[in-house]
Amino acid sequence: MMRIATPLLAAILTQVAAVVDAAPAAPLHWVQLGPGGAAELRAMTEAAECPTAMIDGVSYNLTQRAAPDANFARVCAMTLPVGARVATLEGAAVPLPKAAPERILVIGDTGCRIEGNFTQACNDPDKWPFARIASEAAGLKPDLTIHVGDYDYRESPCPAGNSGCAGSAWGNNGPSWEADFFTPAAPLLAAAPFVFVRGNHEECARFGAGWLRLLGPLPLLPGAPCTDHIAPYAIPLPGMTLAVMDDATAPDTAAPRDLVQLYRGDFSALKATPGPVWLTTHRPLSGYVLVPPFIPAGGNQTLLAAMREDGFPENIELMISGHIHAFEAINYLGNVAPQLIAGNSGDSLSNVPANLAGINLGGLPVVSGLTLPGFGYLLLTRTDAGWNIDVYDVHGAKQRSCFFAARKIGC
């Protein structure tokens, strides 16, 4: 047998390695659940055409959702076949939905704030730990991840001389979205499908156009203007319906009549949703922070006014929100579902009261309420009797375990 000389072999191996290194990586991709529970595979690509997915041995071409422009790469999408078992996108694994999710992860308010003179140290993983949180949380092997909004906070250029955010992308464009969400979230995007709730940072005046393009639940019409509100939609799951309500533009401290009527219509639509319903929003109906000098404040005046018009929907069993950068678990007096707040996954933390019991803001008294400090996330795990709620810190250590059943959270 002829032997290849060692120098020649080394040269061949070097050329092979160069070809492998030059091979394009699979496009950035993820799976999200939308209206009716449809699972959609989406991808961002710099290529001239949309990529190809292989699902249970059958090849599918993704179609263009949004053409490339000066700020964003091409976005492609396809609806996944119901019951798909194995899927890849140009060789990379695609996370497929489970018919009955048993482990639901909740994160929120994950971006790093660069807003005028207010700058978070995005280059310091202790000051902006979202990448660490995403990695730790992916290790819990969730079946579904709910992001309760606020993905991109990089509204301004990093001030000159600020090493904490030096080199950061900013503005409503692909590099900013990748820096603040897609790159740090990569382990979670690979682990499970997402439900994407719209936050107030996804208003049209901020990052709304990018959110609608990348993560919005509806088809994107070429040339259509940015819309600040999407009607509620339902994701049917075994034993409950996950409802997503867009309250990004509901003011916290005022109740404009036109917006009260808008959200009154949303609550009316939710009443017609088959229950039991878990309502996911960005802004909580009522959550609490401390304002100087350590006075409790909170309660969304727009949503509270809309709810008072016709009463709280009786089919809603649980509310899951963000917006306040802390963990809160709240039981209210009367016929109002309890509230989980998980807005502590990246942005600068809020100052919150340690004990919420007895607080009454906006006419919604708190029977019992718990807050926990620090960055973190939640994992809800189904049991025969209800759902365990495990609260994790930034290092993946369990801080607290609570339990949800029969419209009550016990911690």
C-alpha positions as a Python dict, from the first residue, in 0.01 Angstrom:
ca = {
    (1, 'M'): (0, 0, 0),
    (2, 'M'): (131, 340, -94),
    (3, 'R'): (206, 568, 201),
    (4, 'I'): (154, 944, 185),
    (5, 'A'): (452, 1137, 301),
    (6, 'T'): (404, 1312, 633),
    (7, 'P'): (445, 1668, 491),
    (8, 'L'): (192, 1593, 217),
    (9, 'L'): (-54, 1446, 467),
    (10, 'A'): (-16, 1751, 688),
    (11, 'A'): (-85, 1980, 392),
    (12, 'I'): (-400, 1786, 299),
    (13, 'L'): (-529, 1795, 656),
    (14, 'T'): (-464, 2169, 673),
    (15, 'Q'): (-664, 2223, 353),
    (16, 'V'): (-951, 2008, 487),
    (17, 'A'): (-954, 2204, 812),
    (18, 'A'): (-963, 2529, 617),
    (19, 'V'): (-1263, 2407, 418),
    (20, 'V'): (-1442, 2301, 736),
    (21, 'D'): (-1368, 2635, 902),
    (22, 'A'): (-1496, 2817, 596),
    (23, 'A'): (-1822, 2621, 587),
    (24, 'P'): (-2109, 2854, 682),
    (25, 'A'): (-2273, 2791, 1018),
    (26, 'A'): (-2643, 2709, 1028),
    (27, 'P'): (-2851, 3028, 1032),
    (28, 'L'): (-2965, 3166, 1363),
    (29, 'H'): (-3296, 2988, 1426),
    (30, 'W'): (-3562, 2924, 1688),
    (31, 'V'): (-3914, 2783, 1733),
    (32, 'Q'): (-4204, 2986, 1868),
    (33, 'L'): (-4566, 2908, 1947),
    (34, 'G'): (-4830, 3141, 1805),
    (35, 'P'): (-5207, 3177, 1775),
    (36, 'G'): (-5385, 2845, 1802),
    (37, 'G'): (-5066, 2680, 1924),
    (38, 'A'): (-4904, 2660, 1580),
    (39, 'A'): (-4530, 2601, 1607),
    (40, 'E'): (-4325, 2813, 1369),
    (41, 'L'): (-3960, 2763, 1283),
    (42, 'R'): (-3789, 3094, 1211),
    (43, 'A'): (-3439, 3179, 1094),
    (44, 'M'): (-3226, 3486, 1028),
    (45, 'T'): (-2981, 3445, 745),
    (46, 'E'): (-2732, 3650, 546),
    (47, 'A'): (-2769, 3406, 256),
    (48, 'A'): (-2942, 3499, -69),
    (49, 'E'): (-3210, 3235, -11),
    (50, 'C'): (-3400, 3091, 283),
    (51, 'P'): (-3252, 2777, 439),
    (52, 'T'): (-3382, 2420, 420),
    (53, 'A'): (-3516, 2213, 710),
    (54, 'M'): (-3518, 1833, 728),
    (55, 'I'): (-3818, 1709, 928),
    (56, 'D'): (-3872, 1336, 981),
    (57, 'G'): (-3674, 1266, 667),
    (58, 'V'): (-3860, 1515, 448),
    (59, 'S'): (-3697, 1832, 313),
    (60, 'Y'): (-3879, 2166, 350),
    (61, 'N'): (-3780, 2508, 221),
    (62, 'L'): (-3846, 2794, 459),
    (63, 'T'): (-4014, 3093, 296),
    (64, 'Q'): (-3924, 3458, 333),
    (65, 'R'): (-4098, 3639, 617),
    (66, 'A'): (-3907, 3966, 576),
    (67, 'A'): (-3663, 4075, 307),
    (68, 'P'): (-3320, 4203, 412),
    (69, 'D'): (-3279, 4577, 448),
    (70, 'A'): (-3020, 4822, 574),
    (71, 'N'): (-3074, 4717, 936),
    (72, 'F'): (-3176, 4351, 934),
    (73, 'A'): (-3086, 4027, 762),
    (74, 'R'): (-3343, 3812, 584),
    (75, 'V'): (-3601, 3645, 812),
    (76, 'C'): (-3748, 3312, 702),
    (77, 'A'): (-4019, 3092, 850),
    (78, 'M'): (-4229, 2777, 816),
    (79, 'T'): (-4505, 2616, 1021),
    (80, 'L'): (-4384, 2287, 1163),
    (81, 'P'): (-4593, 1975, 1091),
    (82, 'V'): (-4800, 1865, 1391),
    (83, 'G'): (-4640, 1568, 1562),
    (84, 'A'): (-4295, 1615, 1408),
    (85, 'R'): (-4038, 1398, 1588),
    (86, 'V'): (-3695, 1503, 1457),
    (87, 'A'): (-3596, 1823, 1278),
    (88, 'T'): (-3276, 1995, 1169),
    (89, 'L'): (-3201, 2321, 992),
    (90, 'E'): (-2901, 2281, 764),
    (91, 'G'): (-2766, 2016, 1002),
    (92, 'A'): (-2840, 2197, 1331),
    (93, 'A'): (-3099, 2054, 1569),
    (94, 'V'): (-3439, 2223, 1593),
    (95, 'P'): (-3626, 2210, 1929),
    (96, 'L'): (-3972, 2065, 1872),
    (97, 'P'): (-4279, 2137, 2085),
    (98, 'K'): (-4414, 1882, 2327),
    (99, 'A'): (-4786, 1815, 2317),
    (100, 'A'): (-4809, 1844, 2696),
    (101, 'P'): (-4532, 2063, 2843),
    (102, 'E'): (-4441, 1949, 3193),
    (103, 'R'): (-4158, 2197, 3259),
    (104, 'I'): (-4222, 2563, 3173),
    (105, 'L'): (-3942, 2814, 3215),
    (106, 'V'): (-4020, 3185, 3269),
    (107, 'I'): (-3772, 3467, 3205),
    (108, 'G'): (-3819, 3836, 3143),
    (109, 'D'): (-3664, 4181, 3105),
    (110, 'T'): (-3343, 4024, 2983),
    (111, 'G'): (-3176, 4309, 2792),
    (112, 'C'): (-2890, 4534, 2898),
    (113, 'R'): (-2988, 4898, 2938),
    (114, 'I'): (-2794, 5167, 2754),
    (115, 'E'): (-3026, 5465, 2759),
    (116, 'G'): (-2874, 5811, 2757),
    (117, 'N'): (-2672, 5856, 3075),
    (118, 'F'): (-2812, 5538, 3228),
    (119, 'T'): (-2572, 5263, 3131),
    (120, 'Q'): (-2555, 4906, 3252),
    (121, 'A'): (-2218, 4729, 3229),
    (122, 'C'): (-2314, 4498, 2943),
    (123, 'N'): (-1956, 4366, 2921),
    (124, 'D'): (-1959, 4251, 3285),
    (125, 'P'): (-2142, 3918, 3336),
    (126, 'D'): (-2202, 4004, 3701),
    (127, 'K'): (-2379, 4328, 3609),
    (128, 'W'): (-2562, 4182, 3308),
    (129, 'P'): (-2592, 3806, 3367),
    (130, 'F'): (-2844, 3707, 3100),
    (131, 'A'): (-2599, 3479, 2915),
    (132, 'R'): (-2524, 3296, 3239),
    (133, 'I'): (-2895, 3269, 3319),
    (134, 'A'): (-2972, 3131, 2974),
    (135, 'S'): (-2700, 2869, 3007),
    (136, 'E'): (-2804, 2761, 3357),
    (137, 'A'): (-3173, 2757, 3268),
    (138, 'A'): (-3116, 2551, 2953),
    (139, 'G'): (-2963, 2286, 3179),
    (140, 'L'): (-3302, 2241, 3344),
    (141, 'K'): (-3428, 2101, 3012),
    (142, 'P'): (-3754, 2299, 2985),
    (143, 'D'): (-4028, 2185, 2750),
    (144, 'L'): (-4132, 2546, 2685),
    (145, 'T'): (-3990, 2890, 2765),
    (146, 'I'): (-4206, 3197, 2821),
    (147, 'H'): (-4032, 3532, 2779),
    (148, 'V'): (-4251, 3802, 2933),
    (149, 'G'): (-4102, 4088, 2731),
    (150, 'D'): (-3832, 4356, 2709),
    (151, 'Y'): (-3560, 4203, 2493),
    (152, 'D'): (-3354, 4497, 2369),
    (153, 'Y'): (-3259, 4795, 2585),
    (154, 'R'): (-2969, 4929, 2380),
    (155, 'E'): (-3132, 5255, 2277),
    (156, 'S'): (-2823, 5480, 2277),
    (157, 'P'): (-2455, 5455, 2191),
    (158, 'C'): (-2228, 5365, 2479),
    (159, 'P'): (-2082, 5689, 2621),
    (160, 'A'): (-1721, 5752, 2525),
    (161, 'G'): (-1476, 5613, 2778),
    (162, 'N'): (-1728, 5378, 2938),
    (163, 'S'): (-1559, 5037, 2950),
    (164, 'G'): (-1870, 4871, 3087),
    (165, 'C'): (-2050, 4890, 2753),
    (166, 'A'): (-1767, 4979, 2513),
    (167, 'G'): (-1816, 4835, 2166),
    (168, 'S'): (-2187, 4771, 2211),
    (169, 'A'): (-2423, 4773, 1917),
    (170, 'W'): (-2728, 4992, 1965),
    (171, 'G'): (-3053, 5089, 1798),
    (172, 'N'): (-3329, 4889, 1630),
    (173, 'N'): (-3116, 4668, 1407),
    (174, 'G'): (-2988, 4314, 1374),
    (175, 'P'): (-2656, 4361, 1559),
    (176, 'S'): (-2834, 4520, 1857),
    (177, 'W'): (-3095, 4241, 1873),
    (178, 'E'): (-2826, 3977, 1845),
    (179, 'A'): (-2614, 4135, 2119),
    (180, 'D'): (-2901, 4187, 2361),
    (181, 'F'): (-3106, 3874, 2297),
    (182, 'F'): (-3019, 3616, 2034),
    (183, 'T'): (-2652, 3559, 2120),
    (184, 'P'): (-2688, 3528, 2499),
    (185, 'A'): (-3016, 3336, 2463),
    (186, 'A'): (-2864, 3077, 2226),
    (187, 'P'): (-2863, 2786, 2476),
    (188, 'L'): (-3231, 2842, 2557),
    (189, 'L'): (-3331, 2888, 2193),
    (190, 'A'): (-3172, 2549, 2125),
    (191, 'A'): (-3336, 2384, 2425),
    (192, 'A'): (-3708, 2445, 2375),
    (193, 'P'): (-3972, 2643, 2184),
    (194, 'F'): (-4059, 2991, 2308),
    (195, 'V'): (-4368, 3201, 2370),
    (196, 'F'): (-4269, 3564, 2312),
    (197, 'V'): (-4467, 3829, 2501),
    (198, 'R'): (-4430, 4190, 2387),
    (199, 'G'): (-4279, 4434, 2637),
    (200, 'N'): (-4296, 4811, 2661),
    (201, 'H'): (-3948, 4828, 2507),
    (202, 'E'): (-4110, 4672, 2201),
    (203, 'E'): (-4337, 4972, 2148),
    (204, 'C'): (-4314, 5115, 1798),
    (205, 'A'): (-4130, 5420, 1933),
    (206, 'R'): (-3853, 5189, 2057),
    (207, 'F'): (-3788, 4840, 1922),
    (208, 'G'): (-4138, 4757, 1798),
    (209, 'A'): (-4052, 4726, 1430),
    (210, 'G'): (-3773, 4482, 1512),
    (211, 'W'): (-3992, 4279, 1745),
    (212, 'L'): (-4273, 4250, 1489),
    (213, 'R'): (-4022, 4147, 1223),
    (214, 'L'): (-3835, 3892, 1431),
    (215, 'L'): (-4068, 3765, 1703),
    (216, 'G'): (-4418, 3896, 1629),
    (217, 'P'): (-4690, 3626, 1621),
    (218, 'L'): (-4863, 3741, 1300),
    (219, 'P'): (-4757, 3737, 934),
    (220, 'L'): (-4552, 4039, 837),
    (221, 'L'): (-4695, 4232, 543),
    (222, 'P'): (-4438, 4416, 327),
    (223, 'G'): (-4459, 4789, 382),
    (224, 'A'): (-4711, 4761, 666),
    (225, 'P'): (-4664, 5026, 938),
    (226, 'C'): (-4560, 4928, 1288),
    (227, 'T'): (-4860, 4857, 1509),
    (228, 'D'): (-4852, 4920, 1883),
    (229, 'H'): (-5112, 4660, 1973),
    (230, 'I'): (-5193, 4300, 1879),
    (231, 'A'): (-5517, 4135, 1986),
    (232, 'P'): (-5492, 3861, 2249),
    (233, 'Y'): (-5435, 3510, 2120),
    (234, 'A'): (-5461, 3164, 2274),
    (235, 'I'): (-5225, 2867, 2280),
    (236, 'P'): (-5423, 2555, 2378),
    (237, 'L'): (-5230, 2313, 2601),
    (238, 'P'): (-5350, 2003, 2786),
    (239, 'G'): (-5530, 2112, 3101),
    (240, 'M'): (-5515, 2486, 3034),
    (241, 'T'): (-5495, 2759, 2772),
    (242, 'L'): (-5198, 2994, 2760),
    (243, 'A'): (-5329, 3338, 2660),
    (244, 'V'): (-5094, 3615, 2541),
    (245, 'M'): (-5206, 3975, 2584),
    (246, 'D'): (-5014, 4270, 2438),
    (247, 'D'): (-5023, 4542, 2706),
    (248, 'A'): (-4701, 4712, 2598),
    (249, 'T'): (-4868, 5053, 2565),
    (250, 'A'): (-5084, 5043, 2880),
    (251, 'P'): (-4959, 5334, 3095),
    (252, 'D'): (-4880, 5244, 3456),
    (253, 'T'): (-4964, 5578, 3618),
    (254, 'A'): (-5249, 5709, 3401),
    (255, 'A'): (-5566, 5564, 3249),
    (256, 'P'): (-5636, 5728, 2910),
    (257, 'R'): (-5995, 5655, 2816),
    (258, 'D'): (-5915, 5526, 2468),
    (259, 'L'): (-5663, 5276, 2605),
    (260, 'V'): (-5895, 5172, 2887),
    (261, 'Q'): (-6152, 5083, 2623),
    (262, 'L'): (-5891, 4902, 2414),
    (263, 'Y'): (-5787, 4678, 2704),
    (264, 'R'): (-6146, 4639, 2815),
    (265, 'G'): (-6198, 4475, 2476),
    (266, 'D'): (-5896, 4251, 2538),
    (267, 'F'): (-6037, 4136, 2874),
    (268, 'S'): (-6370, 4069, 2704),
    (269, 'A'): (-6195, 3851, 2446),
    (270, 'L'): (-6016, 3665, 2723),
    (271, 'K'): (-6349, 3586, 2890),
    (272, 'A'): (-6446, 3393, 2576),
    (273, 'T'): (-6124, 3187, 2582),
    (274, 'P'): (-6173, 2826, 2696),
    (275, 'G'): (-6046, 2792, 3050),
    (276, 'P'): (-5866, 2745, 3268),
    (277, 'V'): (-5648, 3027, 3133),
    (278, 'W'): (-5297, 3132, 3223),
    (279, 'L'): (-5266, 3495, 3116),
    (280, 'T'): (-4921, 3611, 3007),
    (281, 'T'): (-4859, 3985, 2981),
    (282, 'H'): (-4560, 4214, 3014),
    (283, 'R'): (-4706, 4475, 3246),
    (284, 'P'): (-4867, 4316, 3554),
    (285, 'L'): (-5216, 4414, 3656),
    (286, 'S'): (-5066, 4502, 3991),
    (287, 'G'): (-4703, 4458, 4099),
    (288, 'Y'): (-4503, 4657, 4348),
    (289, 'V'): (-4182, 4859, 4374),
    (290, 'L'): (-4036, 5102, 4624),
    (291, 'V'): (-4001, 5465, 4524),
    (292, 'P'): (-3805, 5722, 4731),
    (293, 'P'): (-3827, 5743, 5023),
    (294, 'F'): (-3912, 5367, 5032),
    (295, 'I'): (-4283, 5407, 4960),
    (296, 'P'): (-4460, 5112, 4793),
    (297, 'A'): (-4597, 5198, 4450),
    (298, 'G'): (-4744, 4993, 4170),
    (299, 'G'): (-5057, 4881, 3996),
    (300, 'N'): (-5118, 4950, 3629),
    (301, 'Q'): (-5387, 5216, 3625),
    (302, 'T'): (-5492, 5146, 3264),
    (303, 'L'): (-5541, 4773, 3317),
    (304, 'L'): (-5705, 4819, 3656),
    (305, 'A'): (-5955, 5066, 3510),
    (306, 'A'): (-6029, 4830, 3219),
    (307, 'M'): (-6077, 4537, 3454),
    (308, 'R'): (-6312, 4729, 3682),
    (309, 'E'): (-6549, 4802, 3392),
    (310, 'D'): (-6665, 4441, 3355),
    (311, 'G'): (-6495, 4250, 3635),
    (312, 'F'): (-6196, 4020, 3626),
    (313, 'P'): (-6242, 3721, 3391),
    (314, 'E'): (-6332, 3420, 3604),
    (315, 'N'): (-6167, 3176, 3365),
    (316, 'I'): (-5819, 3322, 3431),
    (317, 'E'): (-5645, 3114, 3698),
    (318, 'L'): (-5294, 3262, 3691),
    (319, 'M'): (-5119, 3575, 3562),
    (320, 'I'): (-4753, 3568, 3456),
    (321, 'S'): (-4577, 3900, 3385),
    (322, 'G'): (-4253, 4096, 3398),
    (323, 'H'): (-4187, 4473, 3377),
    (324, 'I'): (-4087, 4497, 3744),
    (325, 'H'): (-3728, 4377, 3767),
    (326, 'A'): (-3776, 4135, 4054),
    (327, 'F'): (-3950, 3812, 4149),
    (328, 'E'): (-4294, 3856, 4303),
    (329, 'A'): (-4567, 3604, 4389),
    (330, 'I'): (-4894, 3772, 4486),
    (331, 'N'): (-5240, 3655, 4599),
    (332, 'Y'): (-5512, 3922, 4580),
    (333, 'L'): (-5832, 3959, 4774),
    (334, 'G'): (-6150, 3872, 4585),
    (335, 'N'): (-6210, 3716, 4248),
    (336, 'V'): (-5872, 3800, 4093),
    (337, 'A'): (-5616, 3540, 3985),
    (338, 'P'): (-5275, 3537, 4154),
    (339, 'Q'): (-4977, 3704, 3991),
    (340, 'L'): (-4624, 3583, 3919),
    (341, 'I'): (-4368, 3845, 3818),
    (342, 'A'): (-4038, 3732, 3666),
    (343, 'G'): (-3872, 4047, 3533),
    (344, 'N'): (-3534, 3979, 3692),
    (345, 'S'): (-3340, 3803, 3416),
    (346, 'G'): (-3097, 4071, 3304),
    (347, 'D'): (-3185, 4439, 3327),
    (348, 'S'): (-3095, 4645, 3635),
    (349, 'L'): (-3298, 4526, 3932),
    (350, 'S'): (-3590, 4708, 4095),
    (351, 'N'): (-3614, 4793, 4464),
    (352, 'V'): (-3913, 4598, 4597),
    (353, 'P'): (-4083, 4561, 4936),
    (354, 'A'): (-3987, 4242, 5118),
    (355, 'N'): (-4344, 4168, 5226),
    (356, 'L'): (-4643, 4265, 5011),
    (357, 'A'): (-4920, 4151, 5247),
    (358, 'G'): (-5177, 4422, 5314),
    (359, 'I'): (-5067, 4656, 5034),
    (360, 'N'): (-5361, 4808, 4847),
    (361, 'L'): (-5290, 5008, 4535),
    (362, 'G'): (-5556, 5080, 4277),
    (363, 'G'): (-5823, 4910, 4484),
    (364, 'L'): (-5665, 4564, 4458),
    (365, 'P'): (-5572, 4448, 4811),
    (366, 'V'): (-5292, 4193, 4855),
    (367, 'V'): (-5371, 3900, 5082),
    (368, 'S'): (-5020, 3755, 5069),
    (369, 'G'): (-4714, 3838, 4866),
    (370, 'L'): (-4350, 3739, 4848),
    (371, 'T'): (-4055, 3903, 4673),
    (372, 'L'): (-3699, 3779, 4635),
    (373, 'P'): (-3388, 3983, 4554),
    (374, 'G'): (-3138, 3928, 4276),
    (375, 'F'): (-3128, 3811, 3917),
    (376, 'G'): (-3295, 3484, 3827),
    (377, 'Y'): (-3575, 3289, 3659),
    (378, 'L'): (-3862, 3050, 3730),
    (379, 'L'): (-3937, 2688, 3646),
    (380, 'L'): (-4296, 2566, 3671),
    (381, 'T'): (-4324, 2186, 3689),
    (382, 'R'): (-4652, 2002, 3653),
    (383, 'T'): (-4756, 1763, 3932),
    (384, 'D'): (-5070, 1556, 3988),
    (385, 'A'): (-5200, 1826, 4224),
    (386, 'G'): (-5090, 2145, 4049),
    (387, 'W'): (-4761, 2315, 3962),
    (388, 'N'): (-4438, 2351, 4156),
    (389, 'I'): (-4279, 2696, 4115),
    (390, 'D'): (-3904, 2687, 4170),
    (391, 'V'): (-3724, 3021, 4187),
    (392, 'Y'): (-3359, 3007, 4075),
    (393, 'D'): (-3084, 3261, 4119),
    (394, 'V'): (-2825, 3365, 3863),
    (395, 'H'): (-2595, 3075, 3956),
    (396, 'G'): (-2865, 2812, 3912),
    (397, 'A'): (-2923, 2763, 4284),
    (398, 'K'): (-3282, 2720, 4399),
    (399, 'Q'): (-3386, 3016, 4615),
    (400, 'R'): (-3741, 2918, 4698),
    (401, 'S'): (-4008, 2665, 4610),
    (402, 'C'): (-4373, 2762, 4584),
    (403, 'F'): (-4684, 2577, 4469),
    (404, 'F'): (-4974, 2682, 4249),
    (405, 'A'): (-5315, 2518, 4245),
    (406, 'A'): (-5681, 2624, 4259),
    (407, 'R'): (-5607, 2992, 4191),
    (408, 'K'): (-5362, 3030, 4478),
    (409, 'I'): (-4984, 3051, 4511),
    (410, 'G'): (-4831, 2914, 4832),
    (411, 'C'): (-4469, 2990, 4918),
}
